[in-house]
Amino acid sequence: MPGFFFSHNNMSELSGKEDCKLAEGKGHKKKQKAFGADLKNYLKCMVPHIESGIKTSNSRNSMLSVEEVIQWSQSLEKLLASQSGQGVFREFLKSEFSEENIEFWLACEDYKKTKSDHLHGKAERIYEEFVQSDAIKQINIDYQMREATAKKARDPTHTSFDEAQKTVYILMERDSYPRFLKSKSYLNLLNQLQSNPSK
């Protein structure tokens, strides 16, 4: 059963059938039933009210299943393989003031797919934003790795940030990820989806 990640405050903002009609106007062609009579329509009504939930570029990604959310608990790799998982995990890291880790990891993933003639510009941006000693979103790597990464970024290849990315991944895997699985944001989302009847 697809579900949504939303705060309890947003539940109280529903004003009835009119909100459902607004949600249906955005591609939902199901016949409207009485408010609350059909759980699927009720959940569709939540779409316009998601303000503090996952911020994804594609509304399709904000739809979640119990199975997907449970998979996130199997490994950090599975969590990061999910667009929605990335969004929920990023919100959690923001609450811990460590979102630079996932932002750097995602920037590295994007960097690896970059065409060779654009590597230099992207390498410079990643270095300035995350690696240099006075970077605004400085990642937690030691001095030797910072220096080695700086050297690689000056003459960039597709693997210039691999070592630093691996270090940040291990840091998230050992530190933030276990806390995420015990966090209210993850457990509340899982409980909310599990409490909804199956399709």
C-alpha positions as CSV (number, residue, x, y, z in Angstrom):
1,M,0.0,0.0,0.0
2,P,1.6,3.3,-1.0
3,G,1.8,5.9,1.7
4,F,3.2,9.3,2.4
5,F,5.6,10.8,4.9
6,F,3.8,13.7,6.7
7,S,3.6,15.4,10.0
8,H,0.7,14.9,12.4
9,N,0.0,18.6,12.1
10,N,-0.8,18.3,8.4
11,M,-3.5,15.7,9.1
12,S,-5.5,18.3,11.0
13,E,-5.3,20.7,8.0
14,L,-7.6,18.6,5.8
15,S,-10.8,20.5,5.2
16,G,-12.8,17.8,3.5
17,K,-14.0,17.0,0.0
18,E,-12.7,20.2,-1.6
19,D,-9.1,19.3,-0.8
20,C,-9.7,15.9,-2.3
21,K,-10.9,17.5,-5.5
22,L,-7.8,19.6,-5.7
23,A,-5.6,16.5,-5.3
24,E,-7.6,14.7,-8.0
25,G,-7.2,17.6,-10.4
26,K,-3.5,16.7,-10.5
27,G,-3.7,13.6,-12.5
28,H,-5.9,11.4,-10.2
29,K,-8.9,10.4,-12.3
30,K,-10.6,8.1,-9.8
31,K,-14.2,8.9,-9.0
32,Q,-14.4,10.8,-5.8
33,K,-16.0,9.0,-2.8
34,A,-17.1,10.4,0.5
35,F,-14.2,11.8,2.5
36,G,-12.6,9.1,4.7
37,A,-14.6,6.3,3.1
38,D,-11.8,5.2,0.8
39,L,-8.3,5.2,2.4
40,K,-6.6,5.6,-1.0
41,N,-8.6,8.8,-1.7
42,Y,-7.9,9.9,1.9
43,L,-4.1,9.5,1.3
44,K,-4.4,11.4,-2.1
45,C,-6.0,14.2,-0.1
46,M,-2.7,14.5,1.8
47,V,-0.7,15.4,-1.2
48,P,-1.3,19.2,-1.1
49,H,-0.6,19.2,2.6
50,I,2.8,17.7,2.6
51,E,4.9,20.6,3.7
52,S,7.4,19.2,6.2
53,G,7.8,15.8,4.6
54,I,10.1,14.5,1.9
55,K,11.2,17.1,-0.6
56,T,11.8,15.3,-3.8
57,S,11.9,16.5,-7.4
58,N,9.3,13.9,-8.5
59,S,6.0,13.5,-6.6
60,R,6.1,9.8,-7.5
61,N,9.1,9.4,-5.3
62,S,7.1,10.6,-2.3
63,M,4.9,7.5,-2.5
64,L,6.3,4.8,-0.3
65,S,5.5,1.2,0.4
66,V,6.1,-0.7,3.7
67,E,8.4,-3.1,1.8
68,E,10.6,-0.2,0.5
69,V,10.9,1.4,3.9
70,I,11.7,-2.0,5.5
71,Q,14.4,-2.5,2.9
72,W,16.1,0.7,4.1
73,S,16.9,-1.1,7.3
74,Q,18.8,-3.8,5.5
75,S,21.8,-1.7,4.6
76,L,22.8,1.9,4.0
77,E,23.4,0.9,0.3
78,K,19.7,0.1,0.0
79,L,18.6,3.3,1.7
80,L,20.8,5.4,-0.6
81,A,19.6,3.5,-3.7
82,S,16.1,4.8,-3.0
83,Q,15.3,8.4,-4.0
84,S,12.7,8.6,-1.2
85,G,15.2,7.0,1.2
86,Q,17.8,9.7,0.4
87,G,15.2,12.4,1.1
88,V,14.2,10.9,4.5
89,F,17.8,10.3,5.5
90,R,18.9,13.8,4.4
91,E,16.1,15.3,6.6
92,F,17.4,13.1,9.5
93,L,21.0,14.3,8.9
94,K,19.8,17.9,8.9
95,S,18.4,17.3,12.3
96,E,21.9,16.2,13.4
97,F,23.6,19.0,11.6
98,S,25.5,16.6,9.4
99,E,23.8,16.8,6.0
100,E,27.1,17.6,4.4
101,N,27.9,13.9,4.4
102,I,25.0,12.8,2.2
103,E,25.4,16.0,0.1
104,F,29.0,15.1,-0.6
105,W,28.3,11.5,-1.3
106,L,25.6,12.5,-3.8
107,A,27.9,15.1,-5.4
108,C,30.5,12.3,-5.8
109,E,27.9,10.0,-7.4
110,D,27.0,12.7,-9.9
111,Y,30.7,13.6,-10.5
112,K,31.4,10.0,-11.6
113,K,28.8,10.3,-14.4
114,T,30.3,13.6,-15.6
115,K,31.7,13.9,-19.1
116,S,35.4,14.3,-19.1
117,D,35.4,17.9,-20.5
118,H,33.3,19.0,-17.4
119,L,35.4,17.2,-14.8
120,H,37.6,20.1,-13.9
121,G,34.8,22.5,-13.1
122,K,32.9,20.0,-11.0
123,A,36.0,18.8,-9.2
124,E,36.8,22.4,-8.3
125,R,33.2,23.0,-7.0
126,I,33.2,19.8,-4.9
127,Y,36.6,20.6,-3.5
128,E,35.6,24.2,-2.5
129,E,32.3,23.2,-1.1
130,F,33.2,20.1,0.9
131,V,37.0,19.4,1.1
132,Q,39.1,22.5,1.6
133,S,39.9,23.3,5.2
134,D,37.6,26.3,5.3
135,A,34.7,24.8,3.2
136,I,31.2,25.8,4.3
137,K,30.1,22.1,4.2
138,Q,33.4,20.6,5.3
139,I,33.4,16.8,5.5
140,N,35.0,15.0,8.3
141,I,38.2,13.5,6.8
142,D,41.8,13.6,8.2
143,Y,44.5,16.0,7.1
144,Q,46.3,13.4,4.9
145,M,43.2,12.5,3.0
146,R,42.3,16.2,2.6
147,E,45.7,16.9,1.1
148,A,45.5,13.8,-1.2
149,T,42.0,14.7,-2.4
150,A,43.1,18.3,-3.1
151,K,46.0,17.0,-5.2
152,K,43.7,14.7,-7.2
153,A,41.1,17.5,-7.6
154,R,43.8,19.7,-9.3
155,D,44.3,17.1,-12.0
156,P,40.8,15.5,-12.0
157,T,39.8,12.0,-13.1
158,H,36.5,10.2,-12.5
159,T,38.1,8.6,-9.4
160,S,39.4,11.8,-7.8
161,F,37.0,11.7,-4.8
162,D,36.6,7.9,-4.4
163,E,38.7,7.6,-1.2
164,A,37.1,10.6,0.5
165,Q,33.6,9.4,-0.6
166,K,34.4,5.9,0.8
167,T,35.5,7.4,4.1
168,V,32.3,9.5,4.4
169,Y,30.2,6.5,3.5
170,I,31.8,4.4,6.3
171,L,31.2,7.3,8.7
172,M,27.5,7.4,7.8
173,E,27.2,3.6,7.9
174,R,28.8,3.3,11.4
175,D,27.5,6.5,13.0
176,S,24.4,8.2,11.5
177,Y,22.7,5.2,9.8
178,P,22.2,3.1,13.1
179,R,20.8,6.3,14.8
180,F,18.5,6.9,11.8
181,L,17.0,3.4,12.1
182,K,16.2,4.1,15.8
183,S,15.0,7.7,15.1
184,K,11.4,8.9,15.5
185,S,11.4,10.0,11.8
186,Y,12.1,6.5,10.5
187,L,10.0,4.6,13.1
188,N,7.0,6.9,12.8
189,L,7.1,6.6,9.0
190,L,7.3,2.8,9.2
191,N,4.5,2.6,11.8
192,Q,2.3,4.9,9.8
193,L,2.7,2.7,6.7
194,Q,2.2,-0.5,8.6
195,S,-1.0,0.8,10.2
196,N,-2.6,1.3,6.8
197,P,-4.5,-1.7,5.4
198,S,-2.9,-3.5,2.5
199,K,-4.1,-3.0,-1.0
